[in-house]
Amino acid sequence: MRKALGIFFLVIYSFSFSEFHQLMKIPAFIQHYTQHSKNDPSLSVLDFIKIHYKGIFEVDDDYQQDQQLPFRSSDCMVYSVSICEAPVLFFEVSPNPPVIQKQFFPHDESAEHLACLRDVFQPPRLA
């Protein structure tokens, strides 16, 4: 029961917020095609679709019936617009970038005394 109720509400939603309700006009499409095929027996379904859906719509004797065909006009139009503003980044480029000079002070270990306190905490050496 819950599944059938869920399907029912999904169908109602689909028909009300989309162009699925145009499918209810398919009998009008078939009736209008049979009327045209009686007047011209060599008319195929593709030719009928080309006449009624492609190009400029002509106002003729059966214009009111033409307007009742499915997907001939749009009844349900939904526009969704998203506005996303990207952050603006400013970069300053100086014509003469600064030169960074590093000074290195070499450490001379040979001049140190062997009896220094840090010499006590050394790994063992081969004798």
N, CA, C and O atoms as a printed pandas DataFrame, in Angstrom:
     atom_number atom_name residue_name chain_id  residue_number  x_coord  y_coord  z_coord
0              1         N          MET        A               1    0.821   -1.197    0.000
1              2        CA          MET        A               1    0.000    0.000    0.000
2              3         C          MET        A               1    0.864    1.260    0.000
3              4         O          MET        A               1    0.571    2.229   -0.700
4              5         N          ARG        A               2    1.940    1.228    0.802
5              6        CA          ARG        A               2    2.813    2.397    0.867
6              7         C          ARG        A               2    3.533    2.622   -0.459
7              8         O          ARG        A               2    3.744    3.759   -0.881
8              9         N          LYS        A               3    3.906    1.522   -1.106
9             10        CA          LYS        A               3    4.594    1.630   -2.392
10            11         C          LYS        A               3    3.669    2.239   -3.449
11            12         O          LYS        A               3    4.080    3.109   -4.216
12            13         N          ALA        A               4    2.417    1.772   -3.481
13            14        CA          ALA        A               4    1.451    2.306   -4.449
14            15         C          ALA        A               4    1.164    3.778   -4.174
15            16         O          ALA        A               4    1.030    4.574   -5.104
16            17         N          LEU        A               5    1.069    4.136   -2.901
17            18        CA          LEU        A               5    0.836    5.538   -2.544
18            19         C          LEU        A               5    2.029    6.408   -2.923
19            20         O          LEU        A               5    1.862    7.539   -3.378
20            21         N          GLY        A               6    3.238    5.873   -2.733
21            22        CA          GLY        A               6    4.442    6.603   -3.127
22            23         C          GLY        A               6    4.512    6.823   -4.630
23            24         O          GLY        A               6    4.862    7.910   -5.091
24            25         N          ILE        A               7    4.180    5.792   -5.388
25            26        CA          ILE        A               7    4.164    5.915   -6.852
26            27         C          ILE        A               7    3.111    6.914   -7.291
27            28         O          ILE        A               7    3.345    7.704   -8.205
28            29         N          PHE        A               8    1.952    6.885   -6.648
29            30        CA          PHE        A               8    0.880    7.819   -6.986
30            31         C          PHE        A               8    1.335    9.271   -6.775
31            32         O          PHE        A               8    1.141   10.113   -7.652
32            33         N          PHE        A               9    1.934    9.561   -5.625
33            34        CA          PHE        A               9    2.390   10.922   -5.363
34            35         C          PHE        A               9    3.535   11.327   -6.294
35            36         O          PHE        A               9    3.626   12.491   -6.685
36            37         N          LEU        A              10    4.397   10.394   -6.649
37            38        CA          LEU        A              10    5.476   10.694   -7.591
38            39         C          LEU        A              10    4.924   11.034   -8.971
39            40         O          LEU        A              10    5.422   11.948   -9.629
40            41         N          VAL        A              11    3.905   10.312   -9.412
41            42        CA          VAL        A              11    3.283   10.598  -10.709
42            43         C          VAL        A              11    2.583   11.955  -10.678
43            44         O          VAL        A              11    2.699   12.732  -11.626
44            45         N          ILE        A              12    1.856   12.246   -9.594
45            46        CA          ILE        A              12    1.187   13.546   -9.471
46            47         C          ILE        A              12    2.216   14.675   -9.494
47            48         O          ILE        A              12    2.011   15.690  -10.160
48            49         N          TYR        A              13    3.316   14.501   -8.772
49            50        CA          TYR        A              13    4.371   15.515   -8.755
50            51         C          TYR        A              13    4.976   15.691  -10.145
51            52         O          TYR        A              13    5.190   16.819  -10.589
52            53         N          SER        A              14    5.254   14.577  -10.836
53            54        CA          SER        A              14    5.854   14.648  -12.172
54            55         C          SER        A              14    4.938   15.346  -13.160
55            56         O          SER        A              14    5.400   16.115  -14.002
56            57         N          PHE        A              15    3.646   15.083  -13.062
57            58        CA          PHE        A              15    2.712   15.697  -13.995
58            59         C          PHE        A              15    2.498   17.174  -13.695
59            60         O          PHE        A              15    2.182   17.938  -14.607
60            61         N          SER        A              16    2.659   17.593  -12.463
61            62        CA          SER        A              16    2.369   18.992  -12.131
62            63         C          SER        A              16    3.571   19.908  -12.281
63            64         O          SER        A              16    3.398   21.095  -12.557
64            65         N          PHE        A              17    4.779   19.400  -12.110
65            66        CA          PHE        A              17    5.954   20.262  -12.166
66            67         C          PHE        A              17    6.845   19.985  -13.357
67            68         O          PHE        A              17    8.007   20.391  -13.350
68            69         N          SER        A              18    6.360   19.323  -14.359
69            70        CA          SER        A              18    7.132   19.082  -15.576
70            71         C          SER        A              18    6.166   19.013  -16.752
71            72         O          SER        A              18    4.967   19.247  -16.600
72            73         N          GLU        A              19    6.686   18.699  -17.886
73            74        CA          GLU        A              19    5.880   18.631  -19.099
74            75         C          GLU        A              19    5.292   17.240  -19.331
75            76         O          GLU        A              19    4.839   16.938  -20.435
76            77         N          PHE        A              20    5.294   16.387  -18.298
77            78        CA          PHE        A              20    4.715   15.052  -18.458
78            79         C          PHE        A              20    3.218   15.096  -18.726
79            80         O          PHE        A              20    2.664   14.152  -19.288
80            81         N          HIS        A              21    2.561   16.173  -18.333
81            82        CA          HIS        A              21    1.123   16.249  -18.589
82            83         C          HIS        A              21    0.833   16.346  -20.086
83            84         O          HIS        A              21   -0.310   16.166  -20.508
84            85         N          GLN        A              22    1.852   16.628  -20.887
85            86        CA          GLN        A              22    1.672   16.651  -22.338
86            87         C          GLN        A              22    1.377   15.246  -22.878
87            88         O          GLN        A              22    0.775   15.094  -23.941
88            89         N          LEU        A              23    1.806   14.231  -22.137
89            90        CA          LEU        A              23    1.537   12.856  -22.580
90            91         C          LEU        A              23    0.047   12.538  -22.570
91            92         O          LEU        A              23   -0.398   11.617  -23.255
92            93         N          MET        A              24   -0.715   13.286  -21.807
93            94        CA          MET        A              24   -2.167   13.074  -21.784
94            95         C          MET        A              24   -2.817   13.512  -23.101
95            96         O          MET        A              24   -3.969   13.171  -23.368
96            97         N          LYS        A              25   -2.087   14.256  -23.911
97            98        CA          LYS        A              25   -2.608   14.747  -25.193
98            99         C          LYS        A              25   -2.320   13.801  -26.352
99           100         O          LYS        A              25   -2.619   14.134  -27.499
100          101         N          ILE        A              26   -1.750   12.639  -26.082
101          102        CA          ILE        A              26   -1.424   11.693  -27.158
102          103         C          ILE        A              26   -2.674   11.235  -27.917
103          104         O          ILE        A              26   -2.588   11.077  -29.135
104          105         N          PRO        A              27   -3.823   11.013  -27.280
105          106        CA          PRO        A              27   -5.025   10.674  -28.078
106          107         C          PRO        A              27   -5.401   11.772  -29.079
107          108         O          PRO        A              27   -5.886   11.469  -30.169
108          109         N          ALA        A              28   -5.183   13.033  -28.725
109          110        CA          ALA        A              28   -5.453   14.120  -29.678
110          111         C          ALA        A              28   -4.486   14.039  -30.854
111          112         O          ALA        A              28   -4.858   14.338  -31.989
112          113         N          PHE        A              29   -3.240   13.632  -30.583
113          114        CA          PHE        A              29   -2.238   13.451  -31.642
114          115         C          PHE        A              29   -2.692   12.357  -32.608
115          116         O          PHE        A              29   -2.639   12.534  -33.825
116          117         N          ILE        A              30   -3.131   11.241  -32.065
117          118        CA          ILE        A              30   -3.570   10.117  -32.911
118          119         C          ILE        A              30   -4.809   10.492  -33.720
119          120         O          ILE        A              30   -4.903   10.169  -34.904
120          121         N          GLN        A              31   -5.738   11.160  -33.091
121          122        CA          GLN        A              31   -6.963   11.567  -33.785
122          123         C          GLN        A              31   -6.646   12.553  -34.905
123          124         O          GLN        A              31   -7.207   12.447  -35.996
124          125         N          HIS        A              32   -5.761   13.503  -34.651
125          126        CA          HIS        A              32   -5.406   14.495  -35.667
126          127         C          HIS        A              32   -4.636   13.831  -36.821
127          128         O          HIS        A              32   -4.804   14.204  -37.982
128          129         N          TYR        A              33   -3.790   12.843  -36.487
129          130        CA          TYR        A              33   -3.070   12.126  -37.542
130          131         C          TYR        A              33   -4.029   11.329  -38.423
131          132         O          TYR        A              33   -3.888   11.323  -39.646
132          133         N          THR        A              34   -4.998   10.660  -37.814
133          134        CA          THR        A              34   -5.953    9.895  -38.628
134          135         C          THR        A              34   -6.781   10.813  -39.519
135          136         O          THR        A              34   -7.137   10.444  -40.638
136          137         N          GLN        A              35   -7.084   12.000  -39.026
137          138        CA          GLN        A              35   -7.821   12.968  -39.845
138          139         C          GLN        A              35   -6.979   13.400  -41.046
139          140         O          GLN        A              35   -7.496   13.505  -42.158
140          141         N          HIS        A              36   -5.689   13.651  -40.827
141          142        CA          HIS        A              36   -4.810   14.032  -41.933
142          143         C          HIS        A              36   -4.591   12.863  -42.896
143          144         O          HIS        A              36   -4.522   13.060  -44.109
144          145         N          SER        A              37   -4.481   11.648  -42.355
145          146        CA          SER        A              37   -4.238   10.498  -43.238
146          147         C          SER        A              37   -5.468   10.162  -44.076
147          148         O          SER        A              37   -5.329    9.563  -45.143
148          149         N          LYS        A              38   -6.671   10.530  -43.625
149          150        CA          LYS        A              38   -7.862   10.351  -44.464
150          151         C          LYS        A              38   -7.822   11.296  -45.653
151          152         O          LYS        A              38   -8.225   10.930  -46.757
152          153         N          ASN        A              39   -7.331   12.520  -45.425
153          154        CA          ASN        A              39   -7.239   13.488  -46.523
154          155         C          ASN        A              39   -6.100   13.149  -47.472
155          156         O          ASN        A              39   -6.219   13.340  -48.682
156          157         N          ASP        A              40   -4.991   12.642  -46.925
157          158        CA          ASP        A              40   -3.830   12.306  -47.750
158          159         C          ASP        A              40   -3.298   10.941  -47.298
159          160         O          ASP        A              40   -2.539   10.884  -46.331
160          161         N          PRO        A              41   -3.672    9.832  -47.968
161          162        CA          PRO        A              41   -3.261    8.487  -47.534
162          163         C          PRO        A              41   -1.752    8.244  -47.607
163          164         O          PRO        A              41   -1.251    7.336  -46.944
164          165         N          SER        A              42   -1.031    9.015  -48.379
165          166        CA          SER        A              42    0.420    8.800  -48.492
166          167         C          SER        A              42    1.205    9.484  -47.370
167          168         O          SER        A              42    2.434    9.409  -47.355
168          169         N          LEU        A              43    0.534   10.138  -46.445
169          170        CA          LEU        A              43    1.190   10.871  -45.350
170          171         C          LEU        A              43    1.656    9.884  -44.280
171          172         O          LEU        A              43    0.856    9.139  -43.713
172          173         N          SER        A              44    2.959    9.893  -44.014
173          174        CA          SER        A              44    3.499    9.031  -42.961
174          175         C          SER        A              44    3.518    9.789  -41.632
175          176         O          SER        A              44    3.262   10.993  -41.588
176          177         N          VAL        A              45    3.819    9.076  -40.567
177          178        CA          VAL        A              45    3.859    9.696  -39.241
178          179         C          VAL        A              45    4.998   10.724  -39.180
179          180         O          VAL        A              45    4.837   11.793  -38.592
180          181         N          LEU        A              46    6.137   10.401  -39.783
181          182        CA          LEU        A              46    7.263   11.352  -39.782
182          183         C          LEU        A              46    6.929   12.618  -40.562
183          184         O          LEU        A              46    7.302   13.718  -40.155
184          185         N          ASP        A              47    6.231   12.463  -41.675
185          186        CA          ASP        A              47    5.810   13.648  -42.423
186          187         C          ASP        A              47    4.827   14.489  -41.610
187          188         O          ASP        A              47    4.885   15.718  -41.633
188          189         N          PHE        A              48    3.929   13.819  -40.894
189          190        CA          PHE        A              48    2.975   14.521  -40.042
190          191         C          PHE        A              48    3.707   15.304  -38.944
191          192         O          PHE        A              48    3.356   16.445  -38.644
192          193         N          ILE        A              49    4.714   14.685  -38.360
193          194        CA          ILE        A              49    5.496   15.367  -37.316
194          195         C          ILE        A              49    6.257   16.545  -37.907
195          196         O          ILE        A              49    6.328   17.602  -37.280
196          197         N          LYS        A              50    6.827   16.388  -39.098
197          198        CA          LYS        A              50    7.540   17.500  -39.743
198          199         C          LYS        A              50    6.607   18.668  -40.029
199          200         O          LYS        A              50    6.989   19.827  -39.868
200          201         N          ILE        A              51    5.401   18.368  -40.447
201          202        CA          ILE        A              51    4.437   19.429  -40.777
202          203         C          ILE        A              51    4.039   20.200  -39.523
203          204         O          ILE        A              51    3.937   21.426  -39.553
204          205         N          HIS        A              52    3.814   19.489  -38.424
205          206        CA          HIS        A              52    3.240   20.128  -37.241
206          207         C          HIS        A              52    4.255   20.585  -36.195
207          208         O          HIS        A              52    3.913   21.368  -35.309
208          209         N          TYR        A              53    5.494   20.109  -36.283
209          210        CA          TYR        A              53    6.454   20.453  -35.238
210          211         C          TYR        A              53    7.707   21.156  -35.748
211          212         O          TYR        A              53    8.409   21.787  -34.958
212          213         N          LYS        A              54    8.007   21.071  -37.019
213          214        CA          LYS        A              54    9.237   21.661  -37.536
214          215         C          LYS        A              54    8.912   22.909  -38.336
215          216         O          LYS        A              54    7.952   22.940  -39.106
216          217         N          GLY        A              55    9.720   23.926  -38.144
217          218        CA          GLY        A              55    9.568   25.127  -38.938
218          219         C          GLY        A              55    8.559   26.100  -38.364
219          220         O          GLY        A              55    8.252   26.072  -37.172
220          221         N          ILE        A              56    8.054   26.954  -39.223
221          222        CA          ILE        A              56    7.111   27.996  -38.821
222          223         C          ILE        A              56    5.705   27.404  -38.766
223          224         O          ILE        A              56    5.289   26.684  -39.673
224          225         N          PHE        A              57    4.983   27.712  -37.699
225          226        CA          PHE        A              57    3.620   27.228  -37.554
226          227         C          PHE        A              57    2.684   28.096  -38.382
227          228         O          PHE        A              57    2.604   29.309  -38.193
228          229         N          GLU        A              58    1.982   27.452  -39.300
229          230        CA          GLU        A              58    1.066   28.170  -40.167
230          231         C          GLU        A              58   -0.326   28.206  -39.548
231          232         O          GLU        A              58   -0.793   27.212  -38.992
232          233         N          VAL        A              59   -0.975   29.342  -39.646
233          234        CA          VAL        A              59   -2.348   29.470  -39.168
234          235         C          VAL        A              59   -3.261   29.075  -40.327
235          236         O          VAL        A              59   -3.410   29.816  -41.298
236          237         N          ASP        A              60   -3.878   27.881  -40.204
237          238        CA          ASP        A              60   -4.763   27.389  -41.264
238          239         C          ASP        A              60   -6.105   26.990  -40.641
239          240         O          ASP        A              60   -6.416   27.384  -39.517
240          241         N          ASP        A              61   -6.886   26.213  -41.373
241          242        CA          ASP        A              61   -8.231   25.858  -40.914
242          243         C          ASP        A              61   -8.221   25.040  -39.610
243          244         O          ASP        A              61   -9.112   25.198  -38.775
244          245         N          ASP        A              62   -7.231   24.181  -39.439
245          246        CA          ASP        A              62   -7.196   23.328  -38.244
246          247         C          ASP        A              62   -6.151   23.810  -37.227
247          248         O          ASP        A              62   -5.548   23.000  -36.523
248          249         N          TYR        A              63   -5.945   25.107  -37.155
249          250        CA          TYR        A              63   -4.939   25.669  -36.248
250          251         C          TYR        A              63   -5.280   25.382  -34.785
251          252         O          TYR        A              63   -4.378   25.108  -33.993
252          253         N          GLN        A              64   -6.550   25.438  -34.414
253          254        CA          GLN        A              64   -6.949   25.155  -33.035
254          255         C          GLN        A              64   -6.657   23.698  -32.666
255          256         O          GLN        A              64   -6.257   23.406  -31.539
256          257         N          GLN        A              65   -6.856   22.799  -33.612
257          258        CA          GLN        A              65   -6.528   21.398  -33.347
258          259         C          GLN        A              65   -5.015   21.198  -33.287
259          260         O          GLN        A              65   -4.518   20.374  -32.519
260          261         N          ASP        A              66   -4.294   21.954  -34.100
261          262        CA          ASP        A              66   -2.826   21.869  -34.059
262          263         C          ASP        A              66   -2.285   22.301  -32.699
263          264         O          ASP        A              66   -1.306   21.730  -32.218
264          265         N          GLN        A              67   -2.899   23.286  -32.082
265          266        CA          GLN        A              67   -2.438   23.780  -30.787
266          267         C          GLN        A              67   -2.726   22.795  -29.664
267          268         O          GLN        A              67   -2.131   22.903  -28.591
268          269         N          GLN        A              68   -3.625   21.834  -29.881
269          270        CA          GLN        A              68   -3.938   20.840  -28.858
270          271         C          GLN        A              68   -3.024   19.624  -28.921
271          272         O          GLN        A              68   -3.169   18.705  -28.115
272          273         N          LEU        A              69   -2.085   19.601  -29.864
273          274        CA          LEU        A              69   -1.154   18.483  -29.977
274          275         C          LEU        A              69   -0.148   18.524  -28.824
275          276         O          LEU        A              69    0.156   19.595  -28.299
276          277         N          PRO        A              70    0.366   17.351  -28.433
277          278        CA          PRO        A              70    1.332   17.335  -27.329
278          279         C          PRO        A              70    2.654   18.002  -27.716
279          280         O          PRO        A              70    3.107   17.907  -28.856
280          281         N          PHE        A              71    3.253   18.669  -26.748
281          282        CA          PHE        A              71    4.537   19.356  -26.880
282          283         C          PHE        A              71    4.525   20.427  -27.972
283          284         O          PHE        A              71    5.573   20.778  -28.513
284          285         N          ARG        A              72    3.366   20.931  -28.285
285          286        CA          ARG        A              72    3.250   22.006  -29.269
286          287         C          ARG        A              72    3.509   23.352  -28.597
287          288         O          ARG        A              72    4.093   24.253  -29.199
288          289         N          SER        A              73    3.076   23.478  -27.366
289          290        CA          SER        A              73    3.318   24.701  -26.606
290          291         C          SER        A              73    3.840   24.313  -25.226
291          292         O          SER        A              73    3.665   23.183  -24.772
292          293         N          SER        A              74    4.464   25.248  -24.591
293          294        CA          SER        A              74    5.026   24.991  -23.268
294          295         C          SER        A              74    4.138   25.631  -22.219
295          296         O          SER        A              74    3.940   26.846  -22.210
296          297         N          ASP        A              75    3.608   24.802  -21.337
297          298        CA          ASP        A              75    2.741   25.305  -20.282
298          299         C          ASP        A              75    3.501   25.518  -18.982
299          300         O          ASP        A              75    3.165   26.403  -18.195
300          301         N          CYS        A              76    4.494   24.729  -18.768
301          302        CA          CYS        A              76    5.194   24.703  -17.486
302          303         C          CYS        A              76    6.640   25.104  -17.730
303          304         O          CYS        A              76    7.414   24.326  -18.289
304          305         N          MET        A              77    7.004   26.286  -17.326
305          306        CA          MET        A              77    8.371   26.737  -17.546
306          307         C          MET        A              77    9.011   27.047  -16.198
307          308         O          MET        A              77    8.472   27.818  -15.404
308          309         N          VAL        A              78   10.150   26.445  -15.956
309          310        CA          VAL        A              78   10.873   26.654  -14.712
310          311         C          VAL        A              78   12.256   27.168  -15.071
311          312         O          VAL        A              78   12.970   26.569  -15.876
312          313         N          TYR        A              79   12.616   28.274  -14.467
313          314        CA          TYR        A              79   13.946   28.835  -14.671
314          315         C          TYR        A              79   14.714   28.726  -13.366
315          316         O          TYR        A              79   14.203   29.064  -12.298
316          317         N          SER        A              80   15.903   28.269  -13.462
317          318        CA          SER        A              80   16.759   28.176  -12.285
318          319         C          SER        A              80   18.037   28.941  -12.596
319          320         O          SER        A              80   18.775   28.597  -13.519
320          321         N          VAL        A              81   18.282   29.972  -11.819
321          322        CA          VAL        A              81   19.449   30.805  -12.051
322          323         C          VAL        A              81   20.313   30.765  -10.795
323          324         O          VAL        A              81   19.831   31.017   -9.690
324          325         N          SER        A              82   21.551   30.456  -10.969
325          326        CA          SER        A              82   22.496   30.449   -9.851
326          327         C          SER        A              82   23.539   31.519  -10.097
327          328         O          SER        A              82   24.126   31.604  -11.176
328          329         N          ILE        A              83   23.755   32.318   -9.098
329          330        CA          ILE        A              83   24.755   33.373   -9.206
330          331         C          ILE        A              83   25.876   33.040   -8.239
331          332         O          ILE        A              83   25.665   32.908   -7.034
332          333         N          CYS        A              84   27.038   32.910   -8.778
333          334        CA          CYS        A              84   28.203   32.582   -7.966
334          335         C          CYS        A              84   29.276   33.610   -8.278
335          336         O          CYS        A              84   29.729   33.740   -9.416
336          337         N          GLU        A              85   29.665   34.326   -7.258
337          338        CA          GLU        A              85   30.661   35.368   -7.463
338          339         C          GLU        A              85   31.996   34.862   -6.960
339          340         O          GLU        A              85   32.140   34.505   -5.790
340          341         N          ALA        A              86   32.949   34.835   -7.836
341          342        CA          ALA        A              86   34.276   34.360   -7.474
342          343         C          ALA        A              86   35.036   35.479   -6.762
343          344         O          ALA        A              86   34.866   36.651   -7.098
344          345         N          PRO        A              87   35.863   35.131   -5.793
345          346        CA          PRO        A              87   36.632   36.168   -5.105
346          347         C          PRO        A              87   37.656   36.788   -6.058
347          348         O          PRO        A              87   38.229   36.114   -6.914
348          349         N          VAL        A              88   37.860   38.064   -5.883
349          350        CA          VAL        A              88   38.799   38.793   -6.734
350          351         C          VAL        A              88   40.150   38.827   -6.029
351          352         O          VAL        A              88   40.247   39.243   -4.875
352          353         N          LEU        A              89   41.163   38.397   -6.714
353          354        CA          LEU        A              89   42.504   38.383   -6.139
354          355         C          LEU        A              89   43.332   39.483   -6.793
355          356         O          LEU        A              89   43.347   39.630   -8.015
356          357         N          PHE        A              90   44.015   40.247   -5.957
357          358        CA          PHE        A              90   44.878   41.308   -6.457
358          359         C          PHE        A              90   46.326   40.927   -6.183
359          360         O          PHE        A              90   46.683   40.560   -5.063
360          361         N          PHE        A              91   47.139   41.015   -7.199
361          362        CA          PHE        A              91   48.560   40.748   -7.064
362          363         C          PHE        A              91   49.321   42.019   -7.407
363          364         O          PHE        A              91   49.063   42.673   -8.418
364          365         N          GLU        A              92   50.260   42.345   -6.540
365          366        CA          GLU        A              92   51.123   43.485   -6.834
366          367         C          GLU        A              92   52.451   42.956   -7.324
367          368         O          GLU        A              92   53.097   42.147   -6.658
368          369         N          VAL        A              93   52.845   43.412   -8.473
369          370        CA          VAL        A              93   54.121   42.997   -9.045
370          371         C          VAL        A              93   55.015   44.224   -9.082
371          372         O          VAL        A              93   54.746   45.204   -9.776
372          373         N          SER        A              94   56.078   44.133   -8.314
373          374        CA          SER        A              94   57.001   45.274   -8.319
374          375         C          SER        A              94   57.968   45.121   -9.478
375          376         O          SER        A              94   58.312   44.003   -9.860
376          377         N          PRO        A              95   58.412   46.252  -10.045
377          378        CA          PRO        A              95   59.308   46.151  -11.199
378          379         C          PRO        A              95   60.668   45.580  -10.819
379          380         O          PRO        A              95   61.282   44.885  -11.629
380          381         N          ASN        A              96   61.156   45.853   -9.612
381          382        CA          ASN        A              96   62.446   45.331   -9.161
382          383         C          ASN        A              96   62.214   44.508   -7.895
383          384         O          ASN        A              96   62.139   45.066   -6.800
384          385         N          PRO        A              97   62.102   43.198   -8.036
385          386        CA          PRO        A              97   61.860   42.397   -6.841
386          387         C          PRO        A              97   63.063   42.460   -5.905
387          388         O          PRO        A              97   64.198   42.549   -6.372
388          389         N          PRO        A              98   62.837   42.416   -4.600
389          390        CA          PRO        A              98   63.967   42.507   -3.667
390          391         C          PRO        A              98   64.840   41.259   -3.747
391          392         O          PRO        A              98   64.344   40.145   -3.918
392          393         N          VAL        A              99   66.133   41.466   -3.621
393          394        CA          VAL        A              99   67.099   40.378   -3.659
394          395         C          VAL        A              99   67.431   40.006   -2.215
395          396         O          VAL        A              99   67.874   40.844   -1.430
396          397         N          ILE        A             100   67.214   38.775   -1.891
397          398        CA          ILE        A             100   67.496   38.307   -0.545
398          399         C          ILE        A             100   68.873   37.664   -0.544
399          400         O          ILE        A             100   69.139   36.715   -1.281
400          401         N          GLN        A             101   69.736   38.200    0.295
401          402        CA          GLN        A             101   71.088   37.661    0.406
402          403         C          GLN        A             101   71.209   36.927    1.726
403          404         O          GLN        A             101   70.898   37.473    2.784
404          405         N          LYS        A             102   71.654   35.710    1.659
405          406        CA          LYS        A             102   71.853   34.922    2.861
406          407         C          LYS        A             102   73.337   34.912    3.204
407          408         O          LYS        A             102   74.205   34.784    2.341
408          409         N          GLN        A             103   73.588   35.051    4.494
409          410        CA          GLN        A             103   74.971   35.004    4.951
410          411         C          GLN        A             103   75.198   33.688    5.674
411          412         O          GLN        A             103   74.441   33.314    6.570
412          413         N          PHE        A             104   76.237   33.005    5.277
413          414        CA          PHE        A             104   76.580   31.731    5.886
414          415         C          PHE        A             104   77.855   31.905    6.708
415          416         O          PHE        A             104   78.837   32.493    6.257
416          417         N          PHE        A             105   77.807   31.382    7.910
417          418        CA          PHE        A             105   78.981   31.421    8.776
418          419         C          PHE        A             105   79.468   29.994    8.968
419          420         O          PHE        A             105   78.856   29.226    9.710
420          421         N          PRO        A             106   80.553   29.634    8.312
421          422        CA          PRO        A             106   81.057   28.261    8.464
422          423         C          PRO        A             106   81.587   28.032    9.891
423          424         O          PRO        A             106   82.160   28.933   10.505
424          425         N          HIS        A             107   81.391   26.857   10.384
425          426        CA          HIS        A             107   81.831   26.502   11.728
426          427         C          HIS        A             107   83.059   25.603   11.619
427          428         O          HIS        A             107   83.010   24.534   11.010
428          429         N          ASP        A             108   84.112   26.034   12.193
429          430        CA          ASP        A             108   85.361   25.281   12.134
430          431         C          ASP        A             108   85.459   24.391   13.372
431          432         O          ASP        A             108   85.670   24.894   14.475
432          433         N          GLU        A             109   85.307   23.062   13.200
433          434        CA          GLU        A             109   85.343   22.137   14.319
434          435         C          GLU        A             109   86.767   21.736   14.697
435          436         O          GLU        A             109   86.995   21.236   15.799
436          437         N          SER        A             110   87.690   21.940   13.832
437          438        CA          SER        A             110   89.064   21.507   14.133
438          439         C          SER        A             110   89.711   22.358   15.220
439          440         O          SER        A             110   90.644   21.908   15.885
440          441         N          ALA        A             111   89.233   23.562   15.404
441          442        CA          ALA        A             111   89.843   24.454   16.380
442          443         C          ALA        A             111   89.294   24.233   17.778
443          444         O          ALA        A             111   89.815   24.823   18.725
444          445         N          GLU        A             112   88.286   23.425   17.950
445          446        CA          GLU        A             112   87.697   23.225   19.262
446          447         C          GLU        A             112   88.549   22.264   20.093
447          448         O          GLU        A             112   89.274   21.426   19.557
448          449         N          HIS        A             113   88.444   22.402   21.360
449          450        CA          HIS        A             113   89.193   21.557   22.277
450          451         C          HIS        A             113   88.499   20.207   22.388
451          452         O          HIS        A             113   87.269   20.149   22.363
452          453         N          LEU        A             114   89.226   19.166   22.504
453          454        CA          LEU        A             114   88.660   17.826   22.576
454          455         C          LEU        A             114   87.981   17.558   23.918
455          456         O          LEU        A             114   87.190   16.621   24.023
456          457         N          ALA        A             115   88.260   18.332   24.910
457          458        CA          ALA        A             115   87.704   18.090   26.228
458          459         C          ALA        A             115   86.418   18.884   26.449
459          460         O          ALA        A             115   86.014   19.106   27.591
460          461         N          CYS        A             116   85.821   19.282   25.440
461          462        CA          CYS        A             116   84.579   20.053   25.557
462          463         C          CYS        A             116   83.474   19.152   26.100
463          464         O          CYS        A             116   83.505   17.944   25.864
464          465         N          LEU        A             117   82.519   19.695   26.806
465          466        CA          LEU        A             117   81.471   18.912   27.433
466          467         C          LEU        A             117   80.620   18.148   26.429
467          468         O          LEU        A             117   80.147   17.054   26.740
468          469         N          ARG        A             118   80.421   18.669   25.284
469          470        CA          ARG        A             118   79.579   17.962   24.329
470          471         C          ARG        A             118   80.277   16.753   23.728
471          472         O          ARG        A             118   79.645   15.922   23.077
472          473         N          ASP        A             119   81.586   16.657   23.949
473          474        CA          ASP        A             119   82.303   15.495   23.448
474          475         C          ASP        A             119   82.005   14.243   24.273
475          476         O          ASP        A             119   82.286   13.130   23.828
476          477         N          VAL        A             120   81.449   14.410   25.450
477          478        CA          VAL        A             120   81.131   13.267   26.287
478          479         C          VAL        A             120   79.990   12.461   25.675
479          480         O          VAL        A             120   79.983   11.234   25.764
480          481         N          PHE        A             121   79.018   13.143   25.050
481          482        CA          PHE        A             121   77.833   12.487   24.487
482          483         C          PHE        A             121   78.020   12.202   22.997
483          484         O          PHE        A             121   77.334   12.771   22.147
484          485         N          GLN        A             122   78.938   11.332   22.710
485          486        CA          GLN        A             122   79.193   10.931   21.328
486          487         C          GLN        A             122   79.006    9.433   21.203
487          488         O          GLN        A             122   79.128    8.705   22.188
488          489         N          PRO        A             123   78.708    8.964   19.990
489          490        CA          PRO        A             123   78.587    7.518   19.827
490          491         C          PRO        A             123   79.942    6.821   20.007
491          492         O          PRO        A             123   80.992    7.442   19.844
492          493         N          PRO        A             124   79.908    5.579   20.329
493          494        CA          PRO        A             124   81.184    4.884   20.530
494          495         C          PRO        A             124   81.975    4.791   19.230
495          496         O          PRO        A             124   81.418    4.685   18.137
496          497         N          ARG        A             125   83.294    4.834   19.394
497          498        CA          ARG        A             125   84.196    4.756   18.240
498          499         C          ARG        A             125   84.992    3.465   18.307
499          500         O          ARG        A             125   85.229    2.892   19.371
500          501         N          LEU        A             126   85.386    3.042   17.138
501          502        CA          LEU        A             126   86.267    1.864   17.079
502          503         C          LEU        A             126   87.646    2.255   17.548
503          504         O          LEU        A             126   88.140    3.332   17.213
504          505         N          ALA        A             127   88.258    1.409   18.306
505          506        CA          ALA        A             127   89.586    1.726   18.823
506          507         C          ALA        A             127   90.657    1.271   17.859
507          508         O          ALA        A             127   91.845    1.453   18.126
